[in-house]
């Protein structure tokens, strides 16, 4: 009888634990309209600490101990799911502050159409109440329209909700103050990503001292589409720190738990890499050009000078309209022709000999008005395409000799393996269906085409309505 009673008790306890984990891992459901002003938002990824006891430093005994509320300080929660949430955390800096400049860059570099599909969430993560209030006031003055339209939300988590931030493990032999700083930062991001989980399809992590490229949401959308059905956990749109990391919103509750559970173990960028590999994405998937640039001169930790820059950043990234890519140059391994046009980290690598008349052709799915073309070949001065002409054409034909770009117009020749031409549309005054690189001299070296970028002429009337 006693054994039976024990069995019943342990069964009930086990079911309760499994139920709690299931509830914690579920993202917010969009079954009813969200409340608007000054909403208390439950931190859904971690269990409610109903006992009121302080959080234990022992991650095994008490792995998910955060009590439960994030305050919405400004903005109106959107009543429908967006395409993209942009999340950033900000603290009081000893020297310059870049938060407002970053927000201006996000909004100014986005069209009205893009803003309608986006919500920006700012976590004011400092424990200085005066700084938090002053920052909210500044945001309300400069971004009142965005706040009233549900495009900007400002949130805060009170200090008592945080686990212990002193006496932590000194992994990597970091000084105690640095361990405290990076551990708190992990918890900041845990609050931020969990709050953002139900707001959109995708979540983009930024820092509070970045500038954005023009139309970054449209570029991100295009890259997501280019992945098709291929699985991914994290897409990267900058090579620096936490900047430009993109996630499926459905993964955010787990990411929040992960950041909190291991908050004192290592810096956030290390944890983000481990999260990706644990979900079985072993390789980094990074797109070029980078869409975000670090602009802060002083770090948020001790105000030290920070010179980090992303050399791959472009203020006005290429459009690269949908196209098929062909070549009659023999391909080496998996370095396919598509790699040169996809704006990813890979490139096209072709075997020698490279003969006169060999081609590399971009066949656009629809006619495009091209304004600017950039072609880069070679890597570290090797495997350049030494001699080739660049042409655009009005028709694509399949012949016995392969794919041809007909009705062509010459734009010039590669110089030292590189080519750039501005104002193409002004010269042609018509749309084209193909872009051709045609080899004009035989070479014995292999060839790398690492980057083909195409900008299209924008419809000025459309831009005004956007």
N, C-alpha and C positions, 0 to 999 in steps of 0.2 A: 504494500500500500504506500509506504514511504517512498519507494523507488518510483512508483507511478506518479506520485505527487511532484517529485523532482522533475520527472520527464515533462509533465504538463507545464510546470513553471518555466523550464528552459525552452520549451517550444514557444510559449507566449513571448518570452524575452527575445528569442531569435526572430520571430515574426515582427515584433515591434522594431527591432534594429533594421531589418530589411525594408520595412515600410518607410522608416525615416530616411534611409538612403535613397529609396525610390523617389520620395517627395522632394528631397534635396536636389537630386539630379535633374528633375524636370524643369525646363525653362518656363518662363511666364506664358500663360495661355491667353490668346486674344479672343476671349469669349464674351467680353463685355467692355464698354467704354472705360478708359482710364480716367481717374479723377484728375483734376487740374491743379488748383493752387495749393501750395504748401503741403503736398501729399507726403505722408510717412510711408516710405517704400521699404518693404521687408527685404532683408538681405537673404534671398531665397536659396543661395547655394550652400549655406551653412546652417546647422541646426540651431534652433532657439535655445538659449541658455536660461531656462526658466528658473533655475536655482538662484540666480543672481550672484553666484560665486565668480571670483576672478578666474581668468583663463590660465590653465596650467601650462608651464613651459614644456612639459612632456608630451610630445606630439603623438606618442603611441597611446597614452592613457586618455588624452583629450584632443583628438586630431581636428575637430571642427567646432571650435568654441568661439564663436562671435555672436554677441547679442545683436539685435536684429534691425536697427533702423538707420536709413540714410535719409537726410532731409533735403527736400527740393527747395532751394532758396530763391530761385528765379526761373521763369519760363513756364510754359504750359505743355503738359504731356500731350503728344500727338494722339489722335483718336484712331489712327490707322498705322499699320506697319509700313516703315519706309524701306528703301533699298539699302541704304548705308548709314551706319552710325559712326561718327568720328569721335573718339574718346581721348581726352587728355587730362592729366593731373597736374596741378600747380601748387607750389608752396612759396612762402615768403622768401625772397632772395636777399642776400646781403648787399648786392650791388644792383645792377640793372634788372628790371622786370621786362619780359617779352610777351607776356600772355595776351595783352590787348592787340599787339602787332600780329601775333600768330592768328588770332581770331579774324582780324581784318584780312589777312592773306587768304584764309579759308573761304570767307564769304566773297571777297572781291575777285577771286580767281574762279568762281563758279557762276554759271548762268542761272537765270530764274528757274529754268527747267530742272537743272541739276539740284538747286536748293530745295525744290519741291520734293525731291527724293532722298533728302539727307536730313539728319538731325545731329547736332554737335552737343556732346555732353562734357562739361567741365567739372571736375572734382576739385574743389578748393580744399587741399589736404593739409593745411597748416592748422595748428592748435591755437594760434593767436586770433582770438575772436575779433579784435579791432581790425586786423588786416583782412580777415574774411569779409567783414561788413563793408569796409572801404572798397574792396575789390568788387563786391556785388554792386555797390552803388556806381562804380565806374562802368561796369558792364551794362547796367541798366541805362545809363546815359548814352552810351555809344552804340548799343545793339538792341534798342527797344523794339524795333520792328521784328527782328529775328526771334526775340523772346515771345512776343505776342502771337507769332505765327507758328509756334511749336518747332522752330528750327534750331533753337538754342536752349539748353537746360543747364542750370548751375546747381550742383549738389554738394553736400558736406556730410562727413561722418564724425561724430563727437569722439573725443579722446578716450572716453571710458569704453568705447566699443573695440578698442585695439587690444591685442594680446601684449604681454610684456615686451618692452623695447630696450631693456637694459639687462646686463648680465648674460648676454647671449653668447652662443658659440663663436669663437674667433677662427672660423675656417679661412683658409688662404692667408692666414697670419695678418689679417686686416686689423687696423687700430679699432678700439671699442667704439669711437664716435662714428667711424665709417660703417661698422657693422650695424649700429643703430639706424643710421641713415638709410642704408640699402634694405634693411629688414622692414622698416616702416614703409618704404617705397613699394615693396612687394604687397603689403597689406592694402596700401592705397589703391594699387591696381586691382587687387581682388575685389574691393568695394566697387570700383569703377566698372569693371567688365561684367560683374554680376548685375548691377543696376541696368546695364545696357542690353542685357540678353534678349529681351522681347521686343526691342524697339525697331529692329530692322532685320533684313536677311543676312547682312554682312556687317562686320565690325572692323574698323580701322583704328589702330593704335598710333597716336602721335605723341610728341613731347610739346611742352609749352613754349618752345623757342625755335620754331621752324617756319620756313616759307614754302608755299605750295606752287606747283606748276599750274598753268592755266588749264581748266577743264579736267582736273585730276580724276573726278568721279567718272567721266566718260571714258577716260583711259583705263581706269580700273575695270569698268564694265566690259570693255573690249577684251581685256586680258582674261577675265573670268570666262567669257564666252569662248576664247581661244583654247581653254583647257577642256572644253566639251564635257564628256562624262568621266574624264580622268580624275581619280580621287586626289584630293589634297587637303592638308590641314592648315598650312600657313603659306600665303603668298607674300613676297617681300617687294616693296616698291622704294626701298632705300637700303643702303648697306650699313647704315649707322644705327647702333644701339637698338632702342625699341621703336624707332621711327619707321612708319610705313608698313607695319605688320598687319596683314589682313586675315580674319578668321570667319568661319561660319558662325552665325549667332548661336546656333544650336550647341556649339562647343563651349560657349562662355561659362555656363554654370560649372562645368568640370574644370575649366581653366581657373576660375575663381577659387574653387576648392584647392586646386593644386598649388596656386600661389600662396594661399594662406597656410596650408599644411606644411610647406617647406620654406616659410617666409624667412627664417633665420639661417638657412643653410648656404645660400649663394645669391649673387646678384640676379636681378630680374631677367636680364638678357640670357644668362645661363639657363634659368628655369624655363624660359620660353623655348629654347632649343631642345631641352629635355622633353617638354610637353609634346613638341612636334614628333620627335623620334619615338616616344612612347605610343603615339597614335599611328605609328608605322609609316611616317613620311621620313625616310632616312636622308634625303638630299634636300638642300636649300633650293627653292624655286624663286629666283629673283628676276625681275624684269628691268630692262633698260629702255630708255633712260630713266633715271630715278625721278620720282614725282615730288620728292620732298627734300629740302635742304636745311641743314642745321645752321642757324644764324646767330645763336647766342655767343657772346664773347666771354661770358663768365658762367661757370657751372652753378647749379643750385646747391652743391655741396661745398661749403666754405668759401664760395665766391672765387674760386681759383680760375685762372685764365684757361679758356677752352678754344682750341683752334680747329676742331673737327669740321671737315668739309667733305662732301660727297662729290667726287669729280665727275660722276655720271649724271648729275642733276641737269635738267633742262627746264628753263622757265616756260617755254612754249613747246611741249613735246609733239612729236610727229603724230599724224592721224593714222597712217598706214591702213587705208581702207581695205576691206576684205578682198582677197585675191588668191589665185593659185600660182604656184611657183614651179618653173621648169628649167632644166638645164640638160645639155648633152655632154657635159663634163663628167667623167667617172667619179662617183661619190665614194669617199673614204669612210668606212665603218658607218656610224649612225649620224654623221654630220650632214644631214639632208639639206636640200636647197631651202626648205621652209625656215630653217634656223636663221638664215640671213635676214629674213623679213619679219620674224615674229617678235623682235625686240626683247627676246629673252637673253640668257647668258651664253647660249650656245652659238655656233657659227656654222657656215657651210665650209667644207674642206674637200677640195677636189684634187684628184690624182693627175700627175703629168703622164704623157705630154699634153700641154695645152696648145691646141692648133688654131690657126687662122680660121675664123668663121664659127668657132665654138660660141655658144650663147648662154646667157642667164636671163630668164624672162619672167616678169611679173605680169600676170593676166588678171586685171581687175574684174570683179563680178559685175560691176556697173560702171558706166562712163564716169570719169572723175575730172574735175578741173584742178590741175596740179599747180601749186604756187611755188613749191620749194622741194628740191631733191638733194639728199646727202647720201653718198656711197663711200664706205670705208672698207678697204681690203688690207690683208696682211695682219700680222701680229708681232709686235716687237721688231718691226723692220724686216720680217721674213715672210715668205709666201705671198708677196704682193702680186696683184694682177697688173703686170707692167704696161700693157698696151691694149686699150679697148676704147671703143666709142659707146656713147650713151644716146639712145634714141627713145622716142615715144611714138606710139602708133594709134590708129583709129579702129583697127580690126585685128582679131586674133584668128588665124587659120591653122588647121591641121593639114599637113602635107606629108608626102612620103619621106621628106627630109626631117620631119619633126614639127614643132610648133613654130609658127612665124608671126611676127608683129608687123603688119602691113600698113601702108599709108603712113610711113614713118617720117619723123622730123628729127634731124640731128640736133642734140643739145650741146655736144662737145666731147672731149676725150678725158680719160683719167690722167691725172698728173701725179706721178710717184705713188700710184695705187689708190689715189683719192679723187673724189669728184663732188662738187657742190655747185648748184645753180639756183639762184633766186629769181623771182618774178617770171616763172615759166608761163603762167597763164597770160600775162601781158604780152609775151612774145607769140604764143600760139593762138590765143583768142578762141580756143575750142576745147572741148572735152576729149579725153583719150581713153583707150581701153587697155593699153599695155605699155610697159616700160622694159626696154631691152638693153642689156650690156653685151656688146658684140666684140669678140677678141680680134685684134688687128695684127698681131705678131705672135709667132710661135715662141713658147717658153718651156724650158725643161723642168723648172721648179713647180712644185704643187702650188695651189692657190687657195687662199682663205678669203672668203667674203663674209666679214663679221657683222656688217650692219648696213641695211638699206632702209632709209627713212624717207617717207613721202608726206608732205603737208598739202592739204587741199585748200583751195580758195574758198573762204567763208562767204556765205550769203549775207550781205550787210543788213538786208531787210529782216532776215530771220534772226540775226543777232539782236536787233532792236526789240523784237517781240519777246525774245528769251530773257 
